[in-house]
Amino acid sequence: MLHEPAAKTEKDKAFAVKQKLGIVLFLVYCVIYTGFVLINTLSPVVMEIIVFFGLNLAVVYGFGLILLAIIMGLIYNAICNKAEKELNK
């Protein structure tokens, strides 16, 4: 008995677009995350600065990274869906 996919898949013509976008978004996130790590490593006292609502920079920056990852994921999904519809007709 062969275990094959239930649906036949074809070559994804949007692969190059999705790959390039994924790499760009990954590099952008890496740069921003590197800033977080460098601040914590080189000057951890800076992370104690109260930014707003009584929250320090570490908390705000950390939540910002989480929100950024979610937003970037939604952007990636939207652009990839559009590219797939246009290129895989």
PDB file with SEQRES, HELIX, SHEET and CRYST1 records, atoms N, CA, C and O in Angstrom:
SEQRES   1 A   89  MET LEU HIS GLU PRO ALA ALA LYS THR GLU LYS ASP LYS          
SEQRES   2 A   89  ALA PHE ALA VAL LYS GLN LYS LEU GLY ILE VAL LEU PHE          
SEQRES   3 A   89  LEU VAL TYR CYS VAL ILE TYR THR GLY PHE VAL LEU ILE          
SEQRES   4 A   89  ASN THR LEU SER PRO VAL VAL MET GLU ILE ILE VAL PHE          
SEQRES   5 A   89  PHE GLY LEU ASN LEU ALA VAL VAL TYR GLY PHE GLY LEU          
SEQRES   6 A   89  ILE LEU LEU ALA ILE ILE MET GLY LEU ILE TYR ASN ALA          
SEQRES   7 A   89  ILE CYS ASN LYS ALA GLU LYS GLU LEU ASN LYS                  
HELIX    1 AA1 PHE A   15  LEU A   42  1                                  28    
HELIX    2 AA2 PRO A   44  GLU A   48  5                                   5    
HELIX    3 AA3 LEU A   57  LEU A   87  1                                  31    
CRYST1    1.000    1.000    1.000  90.00  90.00  90.00 P 1           1          
ATOM      1  N   MET A   1       0.846  -1.175   0.000  1.00  0.00           N  
ATOM      2  CA  MET A   1       0.000   0.000   0.000  1.00  0.00           C  
ATOM      3  C   MET A   1       0.891   1.238   0.000  1.00  0.00           C  
ATOM      4  O   MET A   1       1.781   1.369   0.841  1.00  0.00           O  
ATOM      5  N   LEU A   2       0.653   2.132  -0.933  1.00  0.00           N  
ATOM      6  CA  LEU A   2       1.422   3.369  -1.026  1.00  0.00           C  
ATOM      7  C   LEU A   2       0.741   4.469  -0.222  1.00  0.00           C  
ATOM      8  O   LEU A   2      -0.484   4.592  -0.213  1.00  0.00           O  
ATOM      9  N   HIS A   3       1.549   5.247   0.437  1.00  0.00           N  
ATOM     10  CA  HIS A   3       1.019   6.391   1.173  1.00  0.00           C  
ATOM     11  C   HIS A   3       1.389   7.652   0.409  1.00  0.00           C  
ATOM     12  O   HIS A   3       2.487   8.190   0.556  1.00  0.00           O  
ATOM     13  N   GLU A   4       0.465   8.104  -0.395  1.00  0.00           N  
ATOM     14  CA  GLU A   4       0.685   9.292  -1.214  1.00  0.00           C  
ATOM     15  C   GLU A   4      -0.250  10.401  -0.752  1.00  0.00           C  
ATOM     16  O   GLU A   4      -1.255  10.134  -0.094  1.00  0.00           O  
ATOM     17  N   PRO A   5       0.077  11.646  -1.095  1.00  0.00           N  
ATOM     18  CA  PRO A   5      -0.838  12.745  -0.749  1.00  0.00           C  
ATOM     19  C   PRO A   5      -2.213  12.540  -1.376  1.00  0.00           C  
ATOM     20  O   PRO A   5      -2.325  12.020  -2.486  1.00  0.00           O  
ATOM     21  N   ALA A   6      -3.242  12.945  -0.668  1.00  0.00           N  
ATOM     22  CA  ALA A   6      -4.603  12.795  -1.171  1.00  0.00           C  
ATOM     23  C   ALA A   6      -4.832  13.672  -2.403  1.00  0.00           C  
ATOM     24  O   ALA A   6      -5.550  13.284  -3.325  1.00  0.00           O  
ATOM     25  N   ALA A   7      -4.226  14.836  -2.412  1.00  0.00           N  
ATOM     26  CA  ALA A   7      -4.383  15.751  -3.536  1.00  0.00           C  
ATOM     27  C   ALA A   7      -3.046  15.854  -4.263  1.00  0.00           C  
ATOM     28  O   ALA A   7      -1.990  15.927  -3.635  1.00  0.00           O  
ATOM     29  N   LYS A   8      -3.103  15.859  -5.569  1.00  0.00           N  
ATOM     30  CA  LYS A   8      -1.887  16.016  -6.365  1.00  0.00           C  
ATOM     31  C   LYS A   8      -1.418  17.459  -6.265  1.00  0.00           C  
ATOM     32  O   LYS A   8      -2.220  18.387  -6.360  1.00  0.00           O  
ATOM     33  N   THR A   9      -0.135  17.642  -6.075  1.00  0.00           N  
ATOM     34  CA  THR A   9       0.419  18.987  -5.993  1.00  0.00           C  
ATOM     35  C   THR A   9       1.245  19.276  -7.226  1.00  0.00           C  
ATOM     36  O   THR A   9       1.879  18.388  -7.795  1.00  0.00           O  
ATOM     37  N   GLU A  10       1.227  20.529  -7.625  1.00  0.00           N  
ATOM     38  CA  GLU A  10       2.002  20.967  -8.777  1.00  0.00           C  
ATOM     39  C   GLU A  10       3.142  21.850  -8.293  1.00  0.00           C  
ATOM     40  O   GLU A  10       3.234  22.189  -7.113  1.00  0.00           O  
ATOM     41  N   LYS A  11       4.002  22.212  -9.227  1.00  0.00           N  
ATOM     42  CA  LYS A  11       5.110  23.101  -8.895  1.00  0.00           C  
ATOM     43  C   LYS A  11       4.554  24.462  -8.484  1.00  0.00           C  
ATOM     44  O   LYS A  11       3.649  24.998  -9.123  1.00  0.00           O  
ATOM     45  N   ASP A  12       5.108  25.005  -7.414  1.00  0.00           N  
ATOM     46  CA  ASP A  12       4.675  26.310  -6.912  1.00  0.00           C  
ATOM     47  C   ASP A  12       5.446  27.400  -7.649  1.00  0.00           C  
ATOM     48  O   ASP A  12       6.642  27.585  -7.426  1.00  0.00           O  
ATOM     49  N   LYS A  13       4.761  28.105  -8.512  1.00  0.00           N  
ATOM     50  CA  LYS A  13       5.406  29.162  -9.299  1.00  0.00           C  
ATOM     51  C   LYS A  13       5.706  30.402  -8.467  1.00  0.00           C  
ATOM     52  O   LYS A  13       6.474  31.263  -8.896  1.00  0.00           O  
ATOM     53  N   ALA A  14       5.116  30.503  -7.295  1.00  0.00           N  
ATOM     54  CA  ALA A  14       5.337  31.647  -6.408  1.00  0.00           C  
ATOM     55  C   ALA A  14       6.448  31.369  -5.399  1.00  0.00           C  
ATOM     56  O   ALA A  14       6.680  32.175  -4.498  1.00  0.00           O  
ATOM     57  N   PHE A  15       7.130  30.248  -5.541  1.00  0.00           N  
ATOM     58  CA  PHE A  15       8.161  29.867  -4.576  1.00  0.00           C  
ATOM     59  C   PHE A  15       9.243  30.934  -4.440  1.00  0.00           C  
ATOM     60  O   PHE A  15       9.631  31.269  -3.321  1.00  0.00           O  
ATOM     61  N   ALA A  16       9.730  31.466  -5.532  1.00  0.00           N  
ATOM     62  CA  ALA A  16      10.817  32.457  -5.485  1.00  0.00           C  
ATOM     63  C   ALA A  16      10.388  33.723  -4.744  1.00  0.00           C  
ATOM     64  O   ALA A  16      11.158  34.287  -3.966  1.00  0.00           O  
ATOM     65  N   VAL A  17       9.164  34.159  -4.989  1.00  0.00           N  
ATOM     66  CA  VAL A  17       8.638  35.354  -4.312  1.00  0.00           C  
ATOM     67  C   VAL A  17       8.542  35.097  -2.817  1.00  0.00           C  
ATOM     68  O   VAL A  17       8.949  35.934  -2.012  1.00  0.00           O  
ATOM     69  N   LYS A  18       8.011  33.957  -2.449  1.00  0.00           N  
ATOM     70  CA  LYS A  18       7.845  33.619  -1.037  1.00  0.00           C  
ATOM     71  C   LYS A  18       9.193  33.446  -0.343  1.00  0.00           C  
ATOM     72  O   LYS A  18       9.368  33.856   0.805  1.00  0.00           O  
ATOM     73  N   GLN A  19      10.138  32.840  -1.045  1.00  0.00           N  
ATOM     74  CA  GLN A  19      11.459  32.648  -0.470  1.00  0.00           C  
ATOM     75  C   GLN A  19      12.165  33.977  -0.222  1.00  0.00           C  
ATOM     76  O   GLN A  19      12.724  34.194   0.853  1.00  0.00           O  
ATOM     77  N   LYS A  20      12.141  34.859  -1.206  1.00  0.00           N  
ATOM     78  CA  LYS A  20      12.795  36.159  -1.068  1.00  0.00           C  
ATOM     79  C   LYS A  20      12.149  36.980   0.043  1.00  0.00           C  
ATOM     80  O   LYS A  20      12.849  37.592   0.850  1.00  0.00           O  
ATOM     81  N   LEU A  21      10.821  36.995   0.088  1.00  0.00           N  
ATOM     82  CA  LEU A  21      10.108  37.742   1.128  1.00  0.00           C  
ATOM     83  C   LEU A  21      10.421  37.179   2.508  1.00  0.00           C  
ATOM     84  O   LEU A  21      10.641  37.938   3.452  1.00  0.00           O  
ATOM     85  N   GLY A  22      10.443  35.860   2.633  1.00  0.00           N  
ATOM     86  CA  GLY A  22      10.755  35.236   3.903  1.00  0.00           C  
ATOM     87  C   GLY A  22      12.150  35.600   4.394  1.00  0.00           C  
ATOM     88  O   GLY A  22      12.346  35.864   5.581  1.00  0.00           O  
ATOM     89  N   ILE A  23      13.109  35.615   3.489  1.00  0.00           N  
ATOM     90  CA  ILE A  23      14.476  35.968   3.867  1.00  0.00           C  
ATOM     91  C   ILE A  23      14.563  37.428   4.289  1.00  0.00           C  
ATOM     92  O   ILE A  23      15.224  37.746   5.277  1.00  0.00           O  
ATOM     93  N   VAL A  24      13.906  38.315   3.556  1.00  0.00           N  
ATOM     94  CA  VAL A  24      13.934  39.741   3.891  1.00  0.00           C  
ATOM     95  C   VAL A  24      13.302  39.978   5.267  1.00  0.00           C  
ATOM     96  O   VAL A  24      13.873  40.687   6.096  1.00  0.00           O  
ATOM     97  N   LEU A  25      12.139  39.395   5.508  1.00  0.00           N  
ATOM     98  CA  LEU A  25      11.474  39.578   6.796  1.00  0.00           C  
ATOM     99  C   LEU A  25      12.299  38.980   7.937  1.00  0.00           C  
ATOM    100  O   LEU A  25      12.364  39.548   9.027  1.00  0.00           O  
ATOM    101  N   PHE A  26      12.923  37.841   7.680  1.00  0.00           N  
ATOM    102  CA  PHE A  26      13.785  37.227   8.687  1.00  0.00           C  
ATOM    103  C   PHE A  26      14.963  38.135   9.031  1.00  0.00           C  
ATOM    104  O   PHE A  26      15.296  38.300  10.205  1.00  0.00           O  
ATOM    105  N   LEU A  27      15.591  38.720   8.022  1.00  0.00           N  
ATOM    106  CA  LEU A  27      16.737  39.599   8.268  1.00  0.00           C  
ATOM    107  C   LEU A  27      16.323  40.871   9.016  1.00  0.00           C  
ATOM    108  O   LEU A  27      17.045  41.338   9.897  1.00  0.00           O  
ATOM    109  N   VAL A  28      15.173  41.421   8.665  1.00  0.00           N  
ATOM    110  CA  VAL A  28      14.672  42.603   9.374  1.00  0.00           C  
ATOM    111  C   VAL A  28      14.448  42.272  10.848  1.00  0.00           C  
ATOM    112  O   VAL A  28      14.840  43.037  11.730  1.00  0.00           O  
ATOM    113  N   TYR A  29      13.816  41.128  11.108  1.00  0.00           N  
ATOM    114  CA  TYR A  29      13.564  40.725  12.488  1.00  0.00           C  
ATOM    115  C   TYR A  29      14.873  40.475  13.226  1.00  0.00           C  
ATOM    116  O   TYR A  29      15.011  40.833  14.396  1.00  0.00           O  
ATOM    117  N   CYS A  30      15.832  39.859  12.540  1.00  0.00           N  
ATOM    118  CA  CYS A  30      17.131  39.590  13.168  1.00  0.00           C  
ATOM    119  C   CYS A  30      17.835  40.871  13.590  1.00  0.00           C  
ATOM    120  O   CYS A  30      18.436  40.925  14.663  1.00  0.00           O  
ATOM    121  N   VAL A  31      17.766  41.898  12.755  1.00  0.00           N  
ATOM    122  CA  VAL A  31      18.408  43.173  13.085  1.00  0.00           C  
ATOM    123  C   VAL A  31      17.754  43.785  14.329  1.00  0.00           C  
ATOM    124  O   VAL A  31      18.447  44.258  15.231  1.00  0.00           O  
ATOM    125  N   ILE A  32      16.442  43.773  14.370  1.00  0.00           N  
ATOM    126  CA  ILE A  32      15.731  44.355  15.514  1.00  0.00           C  
ATOM    127  C   ILE A  32      15.979  43.537  16.772  1.00  0.00           C  
ATOM    128  O   ILE A  32      16.174  44.100  17.849  1.00  0.00           O  
ATOM    129  N   TYR A  33      15.975  42.214  16.647  1.00  0.00           N  
ATOM    130  CA  TYR A  33      16.245  41.353  17.808  1.00  0.00           C  
ATOM    131  C   TYR A  33      17.688  41.506  18.278  1.00  0.00           C  
ATOM    132  O   TYR A  33      17.957  41.471  19.479  1.00  0.00           O  
ATOM    133  N   THR A  34      18.612  41.675  17.343  1.00  0.00           N  
ATOM    134  CA  THR A  34      20.009  41.899  17.700  1.00  0.00           C  
ATOM    135  C   THR A  34      20.152  43.167  18.531  1.00  0.00           C  
ATOM    136  O   THR A  34      20.955  43.209  19.463  1.00  0.00           O  
ATOM    137  N   GLY A  35      19.381  44.202  18.203  1.00  0.00           N  
ATOM    138  CA  GLY A  35      19.382  45.420  19.009  1.00  0.00           C  
ATOM    139  C   GLY A  35      18.969  45.130  20.440  1.00  0.00           C  
ATOM    140  O   GLY A  35      19.569  45.651  21.380  1.00  0.00           O  
ATOM    141  N   PHE A  36      17.954  44.307  20.611  1.00  0.00           N  
ATOM    142  CA  PHE A  36      17.485  43.922  21.944  1.00  0.00           C  
ATOM    143  C   PHE A  36      18.584  43.194  22.721  1.00  0.00           C  
ATOM    144  O   PHE A  36      18.830  43.495  23.889  1.00  0.00           O  
ATOM    145  N   VAL A  37      19.236  42.246  22.072  1.00  0.00           N  
ATOM    146  CA  VAL A  37      20.301  41.472  22.714  1.00  0.00           C  
ATOM    147  C   VAL A  37      21.491  42.354  23.050  1.00  0.00           C  
ATOM    148  O   VAL A  37      22.068  42.236  24.131  1.00  0.00           O  
ATOM    149  N   LEU A  38      21.863  43.244  22.125  1.00  0.00           N  
ATOM    150  CA  LEU A  38      23.010  44.115  22.375  1.00  0.00           C  
ATOM    151  C   LEU A  38      22.762  45.067  23.536  1.00  0.00           C  
ATOM    152  O   LEU A  38      23.646  45.290  24.363  1.00  0.00           O  
ATOM    153  N   ILE A  39      21.568  45.625  23.598  1.00  0.00           N  
ATOM    154  CA  ILE A  39      21.255  46.515  24.725  1.00  0.00           C  
ATOM    155  C   ILE A  39      21.347  45.746  26.038  1.00  0.00           C  
ATOM    156  O   ILE A  39      21.905  46.245  27.015  1.00  0.00           O  
ATOM    157  N   ASN A  40      20.800  44.532  26.062  1.00  0.00           N  
ATOM    158  CA  ASN A  40      20.846  43.717  27.287  1.00  0.00           C  
ATOM    159  C   ASN A  40      22.271  43.316  27.651  1.00  0.00           C  
ATOM    160  O   ASN A  40      22.604  43.190  28.829  1.00  0.00           O  
ATOM    161  N   THR A  41      23.100  43.116  26.651  1.00  0.00           N  
ATOM    162  CA  THR A  41      24.468  42.670  26.906  1.00  0.00           C  
ATOM    163  C   THR A  41      25.387  43.820  27.285  1.00  0.00           C  
ATOM    164  O   THR A  41      26.138  43.732  28.257  1.00  0.00           O  
ATOM    165  N   LEU A  42      25.325  44.896  26.516  1.00  0.00           N  
ATOM    166  CA  LEU A  42      26.278  45.987  26.689  1.00  0.00           C  
ATOM    167  C   LEU A  42      25.862  47.008  27.742  1.00  0.00           C  
ATOM    168  O   LEU A  42      26.711  47.598  28.411  1.00  0.00           O  
ATOM    169  N   SER A  43      24.566  47.214  27.888  1.00  0.00           N  
ATOM    170  CA  SER A  43      24.106  48.219  28.835  1.00  0.00           C  
ATOM    171  C   SER A  43      22.753  47.814  29.435  1.00  0.00           C  
ATOM    172  O   SER A  43      21.729  48.411  29.104  1.00  0.00           O  
ATOM    173  N   PRO A  44      22.744  46.827  30.294  1.00  0.00           N  
ATOM    174  CA  PRO A  44      21.474  46.341  30.843  1.00  0.00           C  
ATOM    175  C   PRO A  44      20.721  47.379  31.674  1.00  0.00           C  
ATOM    176  O   PRO A  44      19.510  47.263  31.864  1.00  0.00           O  
ATOM    177  N   VAL A  45      21.426  48.383  32.164  1.00  0.00           N  
ATOM    178  CA  VAL A  45      20.760  49.430  32.954  1.00  0.00           C  
ATOM    179  C   VAL A  45      19.748  50.195  32.098  1.00  0.00           C  
ATOM    180  O   VAL A  45      18.737  50.680  32.605  1.00  0.00           O  
ATOM    181  N   VAL A  46      20.028  50.298  30.802  1.00  0.00           N  
ATOM    182  CA  VAL A  46      19.125  51.008  29.894  1.00  0.00           C  
ATOM    183  C   VAL A  46      17.760  50.324  29.869  1.00  0.00           C  
ATOM    184  O   VAL A  46      16.737  50.991  29.712  1.00  0.00           O  
ATOM    185  N   MET A  47      17.735  49.014  30.020  1.00  0.00           N  
ATOM    186  CA  MET A  47      16.472  48.278  29.979  1.00  0.00           C  
ATOM    187  C   MET A  47      15.584  48.574  31.184  1.00  0.00           C  
ATOM    188  O   MET A  47      14.403  48.227  31.181  1.00  0.00           O  
ATOM    189  N   GLU A  48      16.137  49.209  32.207  1.00  0.00           N  
ATOM    190  CA  GLU A  48      15.344  49.551  33.396  1.00  0.00           C  
ATOM    191  C   GLU A  48      14.608  50.872  33.248  1.00  0.00           C  
ATOM    192  O   GLU A  48      13.778  51.211  34.092  1.00  0.00           O  
ATOM    193  N   ILE A  49      14.895  51.622  32.193  1.00  0.00           N  
ATOM    194  CA  ILE A  49      14.256  52.923  31.985  1.00  0.00           C  
ATOM    195  C   ILE A  49      12.751  52.727  31.780  1.00  0.00           C  
ATOM    196  O   ILE A  49      12.328  51.892  30.980  1.00  0.00           O  
ATOM    197  N   ILE A  50      11.968  53.488  32.496  1.00  0.00           N  
ATOM    198  CA  ILE A  50      10.506  53.423  32.350  1.00  0.00           C  
ATOM    199  C   ILE A  50      10.124  54.156  31.062  1.00  0.00           C  
ATOM    200  O   ILE A  50      10.463  55.323  30.867  1.00  0.00           O  
ATOM    201  N   VAL A  51       9.416  53.446  30.200  1.00  0.00           N  
ATOM    202  CA  VAL A  51       9.047  54.008  28.901  1.00  0.00           C  
ATOM    203  C   VAL A  51       7.663  54.650  28.978  1.00  0.00           C  
ATOM    204  O   VAL A  51       7.524  55.844  28.711  1.00  0.00           O  
ATOM    205  N   PHE A  52       6.666  53.897  29.328  1.00  0.00           N  
ATOM    206  CA  PHE A  52       5.323  54.431  29.536  1.00  0.00           C  
ATOM    207  C   PHE A  52       4.487  53.443  30.349  1.00  0.00           C  
ATOM    208  O   PHE A  52       4.782  52.249  30.400  1.00  0.00           O  
ATOM    209  N   PHE A  53       3.444  53.967  30.978  1.00  0.00           N  
ATOM    210  CA  PHE A  53       2.521  53.186  31.821  1.00  0.00           C  
ATOM    211  C   PHE A  53       3.258  52.374  32.888  1.00  0.00           C  
ATOM    212  O   PHE A  53       2.774  51.322  33.305  1.00  0.00           O  
ATOM    213  N   GLY A  54       4.400  52.842  33.326  1.00  0.00           N  
ATOM    214  CA  GLY A  54       5.153  52.149  34.363  1.00  0.00           C  
ATOM    215  C   GLY A  54       5.913  50.929  33.876  1.00  0.00           C  
ATOM    216  O   GLY A  54       6.472  50.182  34.679  1.00  0.00           O  
ATOM    217  N   LEU A  55       5.937  50.723  32.578  1.00  0.00           N  
ATOM    218  CA  LEU A  55       6.641  49.574  32.014  1.00  0.00           C  
ATOM    219  C   LEU A  55       8.046  49.986  31.588  1.00  0.00           C  
ATOM    220  O   LEU A  55       8.251  51.053  31.009  1.00  0.00           O  
ATOM    221  N   ASN A  56       9.003  49.119  31.887  1.00  0.00           N  
ATOM    222  CA  ASN A  56      10.371  49.447  31.500  1.00  0.00           C  
ATOM    223  C   ASN A  56      10.640  49.057  30.046  1.00  0.00           C  
ATOM    224  O   ASN A  56       9.820  48.402  29.403  1.00  0.00           O  
ATOM    225  N   LEU A  57      11.792  49.467  29.549  1.00  0.00           N  
ATOM    226  CA  LEU A  57      12.136  49.240  28.146  1.00  0.00           C  
ATOM    227  C   LEU A  57      12.206  47.754  27.816  1.00  0.00           C  
ATOM    228  O   LEU A  57      11.836  47.354  26.712  1.00  0.00           O  
ATOM    229  N   ALA A  58      12.671  46.933  28.744  1.00  0.00           N  
ATOM    230  CA  ALA A  58      12.775  45.491  28.492  1.00  0.00           C  
ATOM    231  C   ALA A  58      11.409  44.881  28.176  1.00  0.00           C  
ATOM    232  O   ALA A  58      11.276  44.091  27.241  1.00  0.00           O  
ATOM    233  N   VAL A  59      10.408  45.249  28.952  1.00  0.00           N  
ATOM    234  CA  VAL A  59       9.065  44.701  28.748  1.00  0.00           C  
ATOM    235  C   VAL A  59       8.471  45.225  27.448  1.00  0.00           C  
ATOM    236  O   VAL A  59       7.909  44.463  26.661  1.00  0.00           O  
ATOM    237  N   VAL A  60       8.597  46.524  27.228  1.00  0.00           N  
ATOM    238  CA  VAL A  60       8.034  47.127  26.014  1.00  0.00           C  
ATOM    239  C   VAL A  60       8.712  46.563  24.773  1.00  0.00           C  
ATOM    240  O   VAL A  60       8.044  46.198  23.805  1.00  0.00           O  
ATOM    241  N   TYR A  61      10.036  46.493  24.801  1.00  0.00           N  
ATOM    242  CA  TYR A  61      10.796  45.960  23.663  1.00  0.00           C  
ATOM    243  C   TYR A  61      10.430  44.488  23.431  1.00  0.00           C  
ATOM    244  O   TYR A  61      10.238  44.073  22.288  1.00  0.00           O  
ATOM    245  N   GLY A  62      10.333  43.703  24.501  1.00  0.00           N  
ATOM    246  CA  GLY A  62       9.986  42.291  24.384  1.00  0.00           C  
ATOM    247  C   GLY A  62       8.604  42.079  23.780  1.00  0.00           C  
ATOM    248  O   GLY A  62       8.432  41.261  22.877  1.00  0.00           O  
ATOM    249  N   PHE A  63       7.615  42.823  24.286  1.00  0.00           N  
ATOM    250  CA  PHE A  63       6.273  42.717  23.707  1.00  0.00           C  
ATOM    251  C   PHE A  63       6.254  43.238  22.276  1.00  0.00           C  
ATOM    252  O   PHE A  63       5.527  42.724  21.427  1.00  0.00           O  
ATOM    253  N   GLY A  64       7.061  44.264  22.019  1.00  0.00           N  
ATOM    254  CA  GLY A  64       7.173  44.777  20.657  1.00  0.00           C  
ATOM    255  C   GLY A  64       7.704  43.724  19.700  1.00  0.00           C  
ATOM    256  O   GLY A  64       7.236  43.617  18.567  1.00  0.00           O  
ATOM    257  N   LEU A  65       8.673  42.952  20.152  1.00  0.00           N  
ATOM    258  CA  LEU A  65       9.208  41.872  19.315  1.00  0.00           C  
ATOM    259  C   LEU A  65       8.146  40.817  19.024  1.00  0.00           C  
ATOM    260  O   LEU A  65       8.045  40.315  17.905  1.00  0.00           O  
ATOM    261  N   ILE A  66       7.364  40.491  20.037  1.00  0.00           N  
ATOM    262  CA  ILE A  66       6.298  39.504  19.836  1.00  0.00           C  
ATOM    263  C   ILE A  66       5.265  40.027  18.848  1.00  0.00           C  
ATOM    264  O   ILE A  66       4.872  39.318  17.922  1.00  0.00           O  
ATOM    265  N   LEU A  67       4.822  41.270  19.044  1.00  0.00           N  
ATOM    266  CA  LEU A  67       3.849  41.860  18.124  1.00  0.00           C  
ATOM    267  C   LEU A  67       4.408  41.983  16.714  1.00  0.00           C  
ATOM    268  O   LEU A  67       3.700  41.740  15.737  1.00  0.00           O  
ATOM    269  N   LEU A  68       5.675  42.360  16.609  1.00  0.00           N  
ATOM    270  CA  LEU A  68       6.318  42.469  15.299  1.00  0.00           C  
ATOM    271  C   LEU A  68       6.319  41.126  14.583  1.00  0.00           C  
ATOM    272  O   LEU A  68       6.051  41.064  13.383  1.00  0.00           O  
ATOM    273  N   ALA A  69       6.616  40.054  15.305  1.00  0.00           N  
ATOM    274  CA  ALA A  69       6.613  38.722  14.694  1.00  0.00           C  
ATOM    275  C   ALA A  69       5.220  38.354  14.179  1.00  0.00           C  
ATOM    276  O   ALA A  69       5.087  37.786  13.095  1.00  0.00           O  
ATOM    277  N   ILE A  70       4.192  38.675  14.950  1.00  0.00           N  
ATOM    278  CA  ILE A  70       2.823  38.378  14.517  1.00  0.00           C  
ATOM    279  C   ILE A  70       2.457  39.209  13.290  1.00  0.00           C  
ATOM    280  O   ILE A  70       1.892  38.684  12.330  1.00  0.00           O  
ATOM    281  N   ILE A  71       2.773  40.490  13.319  1.00  0.00           N  
ATOM    282  CA  ILE A  71       2.465  41.372  12.194  1.00  0.00           C  
ATOM    283  C   ILE A  71       3.226  40.940  10.942  1.00  0.00           C  
ATOM    284  O   ILE A  71       2.666  40.914   9.846  1.00  0.00           O  
ATOM    285  N   MET A  72       4.496  40.603  11.111  1.00  0.00           N  
ATOM    286  CA  MET A  72       5.278  40.152   9.955  1.00  0.00           C  
ATOM    287  C   MET A  72       4.724  38.845   9.387  1.00  0.00           C  
ATOM    288  O   MET A  72       4.736  38.638   8.174  1.00  0.00           O  
ATOM    289  N   GLY A  73       4.242  37.971  10.262  1.00  0.00           N  
ATOM    290  CA  GLY A  73       3.620  36.734   9.797  1.00  0.00           C  
ATOM    291  C   GLY A  73       2.360  36.999   8.988  1.00  0.00           C  
ATOM    292  O   GLY A  73       2.119  36.352   7.969  1.00  0.00           O  
ATOM    293  N   LEU A  74       1.561  37.950   9.446  1.00  0.00           N  
ATOM    294  CA  LEU A  74       0.341  38.309   8.707  1.00  0.00           C  
ATOM    295  C   LEU A  74       0.672  38.956   7.365  1.00  0.00           C  
ATOM    296  O   LEU A  74       0.010  38.689   6.363  1.00  0.00           O  
ATOM    297  N   ILE A  75       1.689  39.799   7.349  1.00  0.00           N  
ATOM    298  CA  ILE A  75       2.132  40.427   6.099  1.00  0.00           C  
ATOM    299  C   ILE A  75       2.633  39.360   5.130  1.00  0.00           C  
ATOM    300  O   ILE A  75       2.286  39.370   3.949  1.00  0.00           O  
ATOM    301  N   TYR A  76       3.451  38.441   5.640  1.00  0.00           N  
ATOM    302  CA  TYR A  76       3.981  37.360   4.804  1.00  0.00           C  
ATOM    303  C   TYR A  76       2.838  36.538   4.212  1.00  0.00           C  
ATOM    304  O   TYR A  76       2.841  36.225   3.022  1.00  0.00           O  
ATOM    305  N   ASN A  77       1.873  36.196   5.043  1.00  0.00           N  
ATOM    306  CA  ASN A  77       0.743  35.398   4.577  1.00  0.00           C  
ATOM    307  C   ASN A  77      -0.053  36.124   3.495  1.00  0.00           C  
ATOM    308  O   ASN A  77      -0.425  35.521   2.488  1.00  0.00           O  
ATOM    309  N   ALA A  78      -0.314  37.410   3.699  1.00  0.00           N  
ATOM    310  CA  ALA A  78      -1.099  38.170   2.731  1.00  0.00           C  
ATOM    311  C   ALA A  78      -0.373  38.284   1.391  1.00  0.00           C  
ATOM    312  O   ALA A  78      -0.970  38.085   0.333  1.00  0.00           O  
ATOM    313  N   ILE A  79       0.909  38.602   1.447  1.00  0.00           N  
ATOM    314  CA  ILE A  79       1.675  38.758   0.200  1.00  0.00           C  
ATOM    315  C   ILE A  79       1.825  37.419  -0.514  1.00  0.00           C  
ATOM    316  O   ILE A  79       1.734  37.360  -1.740  1.00  0.00           O  
ATOM    317  N   CYS A  80       2.055  36.346   0.236  1.00  0.00           N  
ATOM    318  CA  CYS A  80       2.198  35.028  -0.377  1.00  0.00           C  
ATOM    319  C   CYS A  80       0.889  34.550  -0.999  1.00  0.00           C  
ATOM    320  O   CYS A  80       0.895  33.977  -2.089  1.00  0.00           O  
ATOM    321  N   ASN A  81      -0.225  34.781  -0.320  1.00  0.00           N  
ATOM    322  CA  ASN A  81      -1.518  34.404  -0.904  1.00  0.00           C  
ATOM    323  C   ASN A  81      -1.769  35.141  -2.205  1.00  0.00           C  
ATOM    324  O   ASN A  81      -2.241  34.552  -3.177  1.00  0.00           O  
ATOM    325  N   LYS A  82      -1.454  36.429  -2.225  1.00  0.00           N  
ATOM    326  CA  LYS A  82      -1.636  37.217  -3.442  1.00  0.00           C  
ATOM    327  C   LYS A  82      -0.738  36.697  -4.557  1.00  0.00           C  
ATOM    328  O   LYS A  82      -1.181  36.559  -5.698  1.00  0.00           O  
ATOM    329  N   ALA A  83       0.522  36.408  -4.235  1.00  0.00           N  
ATOM    330  CA  ALA A  83       1.461  35.900  -5.244  1.00  0.00           C  
ATOM    331  C   ALA A  83       1.027  34.539  -5.766  1.00  0.00           C  
ATOM    332  O   ALA A  83       1.132  34.274  -6.964  1.00  0.00           O  
ATOM    333  N   GLU A  84       0.547  33.683  -4.892  1.00  0.00           N  
ATOM    334  CA  GLU A  84       0.081  32.364  -5.328  1.00  0.00           C  
ATOM    335  C   GLU A  84      -1.112  32.467  -6.259  1.00  0.00           C  
ATOM    336  O   GLU A  84      -1.186  31.751  -7.258  1.00  0.00           O  
ATOM    337  N   LYS A  85      -2.043  33.348  -5.941  1.00  0.00           N  
ATOM    338  CA  LYS A  85      -3.215  33.508  -6.807  1.00  0.00           C  
ATOM    339  C   LYS A  85      -2.822  34.029  -8.184  1.00  0.00           C  
ATOM    340  O   LYS A  85      -3.368  33.592  -9.197  1.00  0.00           O  
ATOM    341  N   GLU A  86      -1.873  34.964  -8.221  1.00  0.00           N  
ATOM    342  CA  GLU A  86      -1.467  35.558  -9.496  1.00  0.00           C  
ATOM    343  C   GLU A  86      -0.602  34.625 -10.324  1.00  0.00           C  
ATOM    344  O   GLU A  86      -0.773  34.541 -11.541  1.00  0.00           O  
ATOM    345  N   LEU A  87       0.324  33.920  -9.684  1.00  0.00           N  
ATOM    346  CA  LEU A  87       1.311  33.145 -10.429  1.00  0.00           C  
ATOM    347  C   LEU A  87       0.935  31.684 -10.646  1.00  0.00           C  
ATOM    348  O   LEU A  87       1.453  31.053 -11.567  1.00  0.00           O  
ATOM    349  N   ASN A  88       0.060  31.140  -9.833  1.00  0.00           N  
ATOM    350  CA  ASN A  88      -0.289  29.723  -9.954  1.00  0.00           C  
ATOM    351  C   ASN A  88      -1.642  29.515 -10.641  1.00  0.00           C  
ATOM    352  O   ASN A  88      -2.343  28.548 -10.344  1.00  0.00           O  
ATOM    353  N   LYS A  89      -1.999  30.384 -11.525  1.00  0.00           N  
ATOM    354  CA  LYS A  89      -3.281  30.243 -12.235  1.00  0.00           C  
ATOM    355  C   LYS A  89      -3.246  29.075 -13.180  1.00  0.00           C  
ATOM    356  O   LYS A  89      -4.234  28.803 -13.862  1.00  0.00           O  
TER     357      LYS A  89                                                      
END                                                                             
